[in-house]
Each structure stands twice: as C-alpha cells, then as structure tokens.
Amino acid sequence: MLQDVGLWAGFILTLMVFSYLLGDNVLYRLAVYVFVGLSAGYIAVITYNSVLLPWLAETVFSGNLLQMILGFIPLVLGGLLILKGAGPLGWLAGLTMALLIGVGAAVALLGAVSGTLIPLALEPTRPGLSLPDFLFAVVGVICSLFYFMYLAKPMPSGQTRRSLPVAAMAVVGEGVVAVTLGTLYAAAVLSSLTVFSERVGFVLSRLGGG
C-alpha cells in the first residue's frame, strides 16, 4: 500500500514539475516547495542523528577536558554568527566568517595543487602518453589561466587593452573553457535523461502491473 502511494505521489509530482514547460504555475511551485521542504527536513534529521549527536557525545559530553574544550570551540564560533546583526557586536561574527573563508580557501588551494597541478606536472612520466596530448593539456591550462587574468596596458585615450600575446592566449583559453563547460553540461543532460527514462520506465511498468 505504501509503495503504491509513493509511486503515485512521485508520478504526480513529476507531472507537476514538468508543467513548468507550459509556464510558471502554481503546480510547479507547489512541487518545488514540497521537494525543498522534504529535502531540508531530511537533511536536518540526518545531520542531527548522524553528525551532531555523535559529535556532542564524543566531545562536549565525553567527560574528557581536552575533548570538551575542542567541542566548545566550534559551538562558540557558531554562536558568534548570531551576533552578525547585533550592531556593535557584529564584528565578532566577522571573526567566524574570516576563519571559515580562510580555512575554505586553504583547503581549496591545497586540493587544487595536490589534485590538479601536481598530477598535471607528473603527467609526462605516465607510460603511453603522447607528446601532443601533454602539450595540448599544458597549453589549455595556461591559456585558461590567461583568460582569467585582467592585466592590461593603459592607452593614451584612457582605456586599457591587453597586449597581443596575452589577448591571443586569452581567446584560446576562452575556447577551452567553453568546450569544457559544454562537455560538462552535455554530460549532466545525458545523465538527467538517463535517470528520467529509467524512472518513466519504472512508473509505466508498475502502472501496467509488470
């Protein structure tokens, strides 16, 4: 009985989402609200049961002084965020935000270096790699970096203009970025269509009693 209810609910919500093809309407918004609300509630329950409670048991309520101190630090930093709109005390929330941004930037930088730059530098040592493939990868990375570089020479007219080599490499980098994003978008669309066709086949088979 519950499986049939869930099947019909999913089928109806799917139709409500696809009603957006006819324009923004109440049915589409209702389906989105249900999805967002259920997702938020599910994530909150999972976070509370699987992350917050075990973490509090191992730190704040562990009885170990060192672990209790380590547990109170993030609680205090999280509490400071509440003071963001508290006027003169708002700078305390800035401490937490600065820490989060600094740690996030450091983690992202470390991931980019260890996960992208170092493997790319070691790529020539991989057996079977052709020299044109390696040169294409290196040129693509360098030109992509030049595309995001905004250095330019001031002109007598007051405008700024990139030098010809930098502009040429930026154009190549723009093409590399466009092809990469297009490939990722095509892969995402293909994955979505695969999931959609699988769900449609499942719904039709269940509705047909198969």
VOPAKOL-14622 format. One record per residue: z, x, y of N, C-alpha, C in turn; residue in one letter. Coordinates in steps of 0.2 Angstrom, whole numbers, m for minus. Layout:
BEGIN
{{Z, X, Y}, {Z, X, Y}, {Z, X, Y}, A}
...
***
This chain:
BEGIN
{{0, 4, m6}, {0, 0, 0}, {0, 4, 6}, M}
{{4, 9, 6}, {5, 14, 12}, {m2, 18, 13}, L}
{{m5, 20, 7}, {m11, 24, 8}, {m17, 19, 11}, Q}
{{m17, 13, 9}, {m22, 8, 12}, {m21, 7, 19}, D}
{{m14, 6, 21}, {m13, 6, 28}, {m15, 12, 32}, V}
{{m13, 18, 30}, {m15, 24, 33}, {m23, 25, 33}, G}
{{m26, 23, 28}, {m33, 23, 28}, {m36, 19, 33}, L}
{{m34, 12, 34}, {m37, 8, 39}, {m35, 10, 46}, W}
{{m29, 12, 46}, {m27, 15, 53}, {m31, 21, 55}, A}
{{m32, 25, 51}, {m37, 31, 53}, {m44, 29, 54}, G}
{{m46, 24, 50}, {m53, 22, 51}, {m54, 18, 58}, F}
{{m49, 14, 60}, {m49, 10, 66}, {m48, 15, 72}, I}
{{m44, 20, 71}, {m43, 25, 77}, {m49, 29, 78}, L}
{{m52, 31, 72}, {m59, 34, 73}, {m64, 31, 77}, T}
{{m64, 24, 75}, {m69, 20, 79}, {m67, 19, 86}, L}
{{m61, 19, 88}, {m58, 19, 95}, {m60, 25, 98}, M}
{{m59, 31, 95}, {m61, 37, 98}, {m69, 37, 100}, V}
{{m73, 35, 95}, {m80, 35, 96}, {m82, 30, 101}, F}
{{m78, 25, 103}, {m80, 21, 108}, {m81, 24, 115}, S}
{{m79, 30, 115}, {m80, 34, 121}, {m87, 35, 123}, Y}
{{m91, 35, 117}, {m99, 35, 118}, {m101, 30, 123}, L}
{{m98, 24, 123}, {m100, 19, 127}, {m97, 19, 134}, L}
{{m93, 24, 135}, {m90, 25, 142}, {m82, 25, 141}, G}
{{m79, 27, 146}, {m71, 27, 146}, {m69, 20, 146}, D}
{{m65, 19, 141}, {m62, 12, 140}, {m55, 12, 138}, N}
{{m52, 6, 137}, {m45, 5, 135}, {m44, 7, 128}, V}
{{m49, 6, 123}, {m48, 8, 116}, {m47, 15, 115}, L}
{{m52, 19, 119}, {m52, 26, 118}, {m45, 29, 121}, Y}
{{m43, 27, 127}, {m37, 29, 130}, {m31, 28, 125}, R}
{{m31, 22, 122}, {m25, 20, 118}, {m25, 25, 112}, L}
{{m31, 26, 109}, {m31, 31, 103}, {m29, 38, 105}, A}
{{m31, 40, 111}, {m29, 46, 113}, {m21, 47, 114}, V}
{{m18, 41, 117}, {m11, 41, 119}, {m7, 41, 112}, Y}
{{m10, 37, 107}, {m7, 37, 101}, {m7, 44, 97}, V}
{{m13, 47, 98}, {m13, 54, 95}, {m9, 59, 98}, F}
{{m9, 59, 105}, {m4, 64, 109}, {3, 62, 107}, V}
{{5, 56, 107}, {12, 54, 106}, {14, 56, 99}, G}
{{10, 55, 94}, {12, 56, 87}, {12, 64, 86}, L}
{{7, 68, 89}, {7, 75, 89}, {13, 78, 92}, S}
{{15, 75, 98}, {21, 78, 102}, {27, 77, 98}, A}
{{28, 71, 95}, {34, 69, 91}, {35, 73, 85}, G}
{{29, 74, 81}, {29, 78, 75}, {31, 85, 77}, Y}
{{28, 88, 82}, {29, 95, 84}, {37, 96, 86}, I}
{{39, 91, 89}, {46, 91, 91}, {51, 91, 85}, A}
{{49, 86, 80}, {54, 86, 74}, {53, 92, 70}, V}
{{47, 95, 69}, {46, 101, 65}, {50, 107, 69}, I}
{{49, 107, 75}, {52, 113, 79}, {60, 112, 78}, T}
{{62, 106, 79}, {70, 106, 79}, {72, 107, 72}, Y}
{{69, 105, 67}, {72, 106, 60}, {70, 113, 57}, N}
{{64, 115, 58}, {62, 122, 55}, {63, 128, 59}, S}
{{64, 127, 66}, {64, 133, 70}, {71, 133, 74}, V}
{{73, 128, 78}, {79, 128, 82}, {85, 128, 78}, L}
{{86, 123, 73}, {92, 123, 69}, {93, 129, 65}, L}
{{88, 132, 61}, {90, 138, 58}, {91, 144, 63}, P}
{{88, 144, 68}, {89, 150, 73}, {96, 149, 76}, W}
{{99, 143, 78}, {105, 142, 80}, {110, 144, 75}, L}
{{109, 142, 68}, {114, 144, 63}, {114, 151, 62}, A}
{{109, 155, 63}, {109, 162, 62}, {111, 166, 68}, E}
{{112, 163, 74}, {114, 167, 80}, {120, 164, 83}, T}
{{119, 158, 87}, {125, 156, 90}, {131, 154, 86}, V}
{{129, 151, 80}, {135, 148, 76}, {136, 153, 70}, F}
{{133, 159, 70}, {134, 163, 65}, {141, 166, 64}, S}
{{145, 167, 69}, {151, 170, 69}, {151, 177, 71}, G}
{{145, 180, 71}, {144, 187, 72}, {143, 188, 80}, N}
{{147, 192, 83}, {147, 193, 90}, {141, 195, 93}, L}
{{138, 200, 90}, {131, 203, 92}, {126, 198, 91}, L}
{{126, 194, 86}, {120, 189, 85}, {122, 183, 90}, Q}
{{128, 182, 91}, {129, 176, 96}, {127, 178, 103}, M}
{{128, 184, 105}, {125, 187, 111}, {118, 186, 112}, I}
{{114, 189, 106}, {107, 189, 106}, {104, 181, 106}, L}
{{108, 177, 103}, {106, 170, 103}, {107, 166, 110}, G}
{{112, 169, 114}, {114, 165, 120}, {109, 168, 126}, F}
{{106, 174, 125}, {101, 176, 130}, {95, 172, 131}, I}
{{91, 170, 125}, {86, 165, 127}, {88, 158, 129}, P}
{{94, 156, 127}, {97, 150, 130}, {98, 150, 137}, L}
{{101, 155, 139}, {102, 156, 147}, {95, 157, 150}, V}
{{90, 160, 148}, {84, 161, 151}, {80, 154, 151}, L}
{{81, 150, 146}, {78, 144, 146}, {81, 139, 151}, G}
{{88, 140, 151}, {92, 135, 156}, {90, 137, 163}, G}
{{88, 143, 164}, {86, 145, 171}, {80, 142, 174}, L}
{{75, 140, 169}, {69, 137, 171}, {71, 130, 174}, L}
{{76, 127, 172}, {78, 120, 175}, {79, 121, 183}, I}
{{81, 127, 185}, {83, 128, 192}, {76, 130, 196}, L}
{{70, 129, 193}, {64, 130, 197}, {63, 126, 203}, K}
{{66, 120, 203}, {65, 116, 209}, {72, 115, 213}, G}
{{76, 119, 212}, {83, 119, 215}, {84, 122, 221}, A}
{{78, 123, 225}, {79, 126, 231}, {81, 133, 231}, G}
{{86, 135, 234}, {88, 142, 235}, {89, 146, 228}, P}
{{91, 142, 223}, {92, 145, 216}, {85, 145, 212}, L}
{{80, 143, 215}, {73, 144, 212}, {71, 150, 210}, G}
{{74, 156, 213}, {72, 162, 211}, {74, 164, 204}, W}
{{80, 161, 202}, {82, 163, 195}, {77, 161, 190}, L}
{{74, 155, 191}, {68, 153, 187}, {63, 158, 187}, A}
{{62, 161, 192}, {56, 166, 193}, {58, 172, 188}, G}
{{64, 174, 187}, {66, 179, 183}, {63, 178, 175}, L}
{{64, 172, 173}, {62, 170, 167}, {55, 170, 166}, T}
{{51, 167, 171}, {44, 167, 171}, {41, 174, 171}, M}
{{44, 178, 175}, {42, 185, 176}, {43, 189, 169}, A}
{{48, 187, 165}, {49, 190, 159}, {44, 187, 154}, L}
{{43, 181, 154}, {38, 178, 149}, {31, 181, 151}, L}
{{29, 181, 157}, {22, 184, 159}, {22, 191, 157}, I}
{{27, 195, 158}, {27, 202, 157}, {26, 203, 149}, G}
{{30, 200, 145}, {30, 200, 138}, {24, 198, 135}, V}
{{21, 192, 138}, {15, 190, 135}, {9, 194, 137}, G}
{{9, 197, 143}, {4, 202, 145}, {4, 208, 140}, A}
{{10, 211, 139}, {11, 217, 135}, {8, 215, 128}, A}
{{10, 209, 125}, {8, 208, 118}, {1, 207, 118}, V}
{{m2, 204, 123}, {m10, 203, 123}, {m13, 209, 124}, A}
{{m11, 214, 128}, {m14, 221, 129}, {m13, 225, 122}, L}
{{m7, 224, 119}, {m6, 228, 113}, {m11, 225, 107}, L}
{{m12, 218, 107}, {m16, 215, 102}, {m24, 217, 104}, G}
{{m26, 218, 110}, {m32, 219, 112}, {m34, 227, 110}, A}
{{m29, 231, 111}, {m30, 238, 109}, {m30, 239, 102}, V}
{{m25, 237, 98}, {m25, 238, 91}, {m30, 234, 87}, S}
{{m31, 228, 90}, {m36, 223, 86}, {m43, 224, 88}, G}
{{m45, 226, 94}, {m52, 227, 96}, {m54, 234, 97}, T}
{{m51, 237, 102}, {m53, 243, 104}, {m53, 249, 99}, L}
{{m47, 249, 96}, {m46, 254, 90}, {m51, 253, 85}, I}
{{m51, 247, 82}, {m56, 246, 76}, {m64, 247, 79}, P}
{{m65, 246, 85}, {m72, 247, 88}, {m73, 255, 88}, L}
{{m68, 258, 90}, {m69, 266, 91}, {m69, 269, 84}, A}
{{m66, 266, 79}, {m67, 269, 72}, {m72, 266, 68}, L}
{{m76, 261, 71}, {m82, 258, 68}, {m87, 263, 65}, E}
{{m89, 269, 69}, {m94, 274, 66}, {m92, 277, 60}, P}
{{m85, 277, 58}, {m83, 280, 52}, {m84, 275, 46}, T}
{{m86, 269, 47}, {m87, 264, 42}, {m93, 266, 38}, R}
{{m93, 266, 31}, {m99, 268, 27}, {m104, 263, 28}, P}
{{m110, 265, 28}, {m116, 260, 28}, {m117, 257, 35}, G}
{{m114, 259, 40}, {m115, 256, 47}, {m121, 260, 50}, L}
{{m126, 256, 52}, {m132, 260, 55}, {m130, 261, 62}, S}
{{m134, 266, 65}, {m133, 268, 72}, {m135, 263, 77}, L}
{{m140, 259, 76}, {m142, 254, 81}, {m137, 249, 81}, P}
{{m134, 247, 76}, {m129, 242, 76}, {m123, 244, 80}, D}
{{m121, 250, 79}, {m115, 253, 83}, {m117, 254, 90}, F}
{{m122, 256, 92}, {m124, 256, 99}, {m125, 250, 102}, L}
{{m127, 245, 98}, {m128, 238, 101}, {m121, 235, 103}, F}
{{m116, 236, 98}, {m109, 234, 99}, {m106, 238, 105}, A}
{{m107, 244, 106}, {m104, 248, 111}, {m107, 246, 118}, V}
{{m113, 245, 118}, {m117, 243, 124}, {m115, 236, 126}, V}
{{m114, 232, 121}, {m112, 225, 123}, {m105, 224, 126}, G}
{{m100, 228, 123}, {m93, 228, 125}, {m93, 231, 133}, V}
{{m97, 237, 134}, {m97, 240, 140}, {m100, 235, 146}, I}
{{m105, 232, 144}, {m109, 228, 149}, {m105, 222, 150}, C}
{{m101, 219, 145}, {m97, 213, 146}, {m91, 215, 151}, S}
{{m88, 221, 150}, {m83, 223, 155}, {m86, 224, 162}, L}
{{m92, 226, 163}, {m95, 227, 169}, {m97, 220, 172}, F}
{{m98, 215, 168}, {m99, 208, 171}, {m93, 205, 174}, Y}
{{m87, 207, 172}, {m81, 205, 175}, {m78, 210, 180}, F}
{{m82, 215, 182}, {m80, 220, 187}, {m83, 217, 194}, M}
{{m78, 217, 199}, {m81, 214, 205}, {m81, 219, 211}, Y}
{{m82, 225, 209}, {m83, 231, 214}, {m90, 230, 217}, L}
{{m90, 231, 223}, {m97, 230, 227}, {m96, 235, 233}, A}
{{m102, 237, 235}, {m103, 241, 241}, {m104, 236, 247}, K}
{{m100, 238, 253}, {m101, 234, 259}, {m108, 235, 262}, P}
{{m111, 230, 265}, {m118, 231, 268}, {m117, 231, 276}, M}
{{m121, 233, 279}, {m121, 233, 287}, {m121, 226, 289}, P}
{{m123, 221, 286}, {m123, 214, 288}, {m116, 211, 287}, S}
{{m112, 215, 283}, {m105, 212, 282}, {m105, 209, 275}, G}
{{m110, 208, 271}, {m110, 206, 265}, {m109, 212, 260}, Q}
{{m107, 210, 254}, {m106, 215, 248}, {m111, 214, 243}, T}
{{m113, 220, 240}, {m118, 220, 235}, {m117, 225, 230}, R}
{{m118, 224, 224}, {m117, 229, 218}, {m123, 234, 218}, R}
{{m121, 240, 216}, {m126, 244, 215}, {m131, 242, 209}, S}
{{m137, 245, 209}, {m142, 243, 205}, {m140, 244, 197}, L}
{{m137, 250, 195}, {m135, 251, 188}, {m129, 246, 186}, P}
{{m125, 245, 191}, {m119, 240, 189}, {m122, 233, 189}, V}
{{m126, 231, 193}, {m129, 224, 193}, {m133, 223, 186}, A}
{{m137, 228, 184}, {m141, 228, 178}, {m136, 227, 172}, A}
{{m131, 231, 172}, {m126, 231, 166}, {m123, 224, 166}, M}
{{m121, 221, 172}, {m118, 215, 173}, {m122, 209, 170}, A}
{{m129, 210, 171}, {m134, 205, 169}, {m134, 205, 161}, V}
{{m134, 211, 159}, {m134, 212, 151}, {m127, 209, 148}, V}
{{m122, 211, 152}, {m115, 208, 150}, {m115, 200, 150}, G}
{{m118, 198, 155}, {m118, 190, 156}, {m122, 187, 150}, E}
{{m127, 190, 148}, {m131, 188, 142}, {m127, 188, 136}, G}
{{m123, 194, 135}, {m119, 195, 129}, {m114, 190, 129}, V}
{{m110, 188, 134}, {m105, 183, 135}, {m108, 176, 133}, V}
{{m114, 175, 136}, {m117, 168, 135}, {m119, 167, 127}, A}
{{m121, 172, 124}, {m123, 172, 117}, {m117, 171, 113}, V}
{{m112, 175, 115}, {m105, 175, 111}, {m102, 168, 111}, T}
{{m102, 165, 118}, {m99, 159, 118}, {m103, 153, 115}, L}
{{m110, 154, 116}, {m114, 149, 112}, {m113, 149, 105}, G}
{{m112, 155, 102}, {m111, 155, 95}, {m105, 152, 93}, T}
{{m99, 154, 97}, {m93, 151, 95}, {m93, 143, 96}, L}
{{m96, 141, 101}, {m97, 133, 102}, {m101, 130, 96}, Y}
{{m106, 133, 94}, {m110, 131, 89}, {m106, 131, 82}, A}
{{m102, 136, 81}, {m98, 136, 75}, {m93, 130, 75}, A}
{{m90, 129, 81}, {m85, 124, 82}, {m88, 117, 81}, A}
{{m94, 116, 84}, {m98, 109, 82}, {m99, 109, 75}, V}
{{m101, 114, 72}, {m103, 113, 65}, {m97, 112, 61}, L}
{{m91, 115, 62}, {m85, 114, 59}, {m83, 106, 60}, S}
{{m84, 104, 66}, {m82, 97, 68}, {m86, 92, 64}, S}
{{m92, 93, 63}, {m97, 89, 60}, {m95, 89, 52}, L}
{{m94, 95, 50}, {m92, 95, 43}, {m86, 91, 41}, T}
{{m81, 92, 45}, {m74, 88, 45}, {m76, 80, 45}, V}
{{m80, 79, 50}, {m82, 72, 51}, {m85, 69, 46}, F}
{{m90, 72, 43}, {m94, 70, 37}, {m90, 69, 31}, S}
{{m85, 74, 30}, {m80, 73, 25}, {m76, 67, 25}, E}
{{m73, 66, 31}, {m69, 60, 32}, {m73, 53, 32}, R}
{{m79, 53, 34}, {m83, 47, 33}, {m84, 46, 26}, V}
{{m86, 51, 22}, {m87, 50, 15}, {m81, 48, 11}, G}
{{m75, 51, 14}, {m69, 48, 10}, {m67, 41, 12}, F}
{{m68, 39, 18}, {m67, 32, 20}, {m71, 27, 16}, V}
{{m78, 29, 16}, {m83, 25, 13}, {m81, 24, 5}, L}
{{m79, 30, 2}, {m78, 30, m5}, {m72, 25, m6}, S}
{{m67, 26, m2}, {m61, 22, m3}, {m62, 14, m2}, R}
{{m66, 13, 4}, {m68, 6, 5}, {m72, 3, 0}, L}
{{m76, 7, m3}, {m80, 5, m9}, {m77, 4, m15}, G}
{{m71, 7, m16}, {m67, 6, m22}, {m68, 12, m26}, G}
{{m72, 18, m24}, {m73, 23, m28}, {m68, 28, m28}, G}
***
